[in-house]
């Protein structure tokens, strides 16, 4: 019986992000970075580099003061 990994869903509301970078610093696999684009606030928002490298640990979610990040799993 083969184990399948649940599909990780990572969502970041770019317009709520104030670009503080706490999530980028908290990521243990360094899989977050600032976007080259600006959001409605005129700041470079955080974005995920590669969803396949995300471990789903939730550290980014926990440190975000503006609750911009959602992490969920699908079977």
C-alpha positions, 0 to 999 in steps of 0.5 A: 500500500503506497502512502500518498502525501496530502496536497498542500495548499498555500495561499497568501493575500498579497494585498493584506501583506505589509512586507515585514518579512517575518514569514520569510525569516521564519521559514526553515527551508527558506522557501519564501521571498519578496515578490518583485511586484507591489501590492495595493499598499505599494510594498513588495509582498511575500511569496512562495518560491516552490510549493513542492519544497514547502514542508507545511510546518506553518511557521510562516502562518504563526508569525504573520501579524496580519494573518495573510497566510493560509495553509491547508491540505487536500487529500 
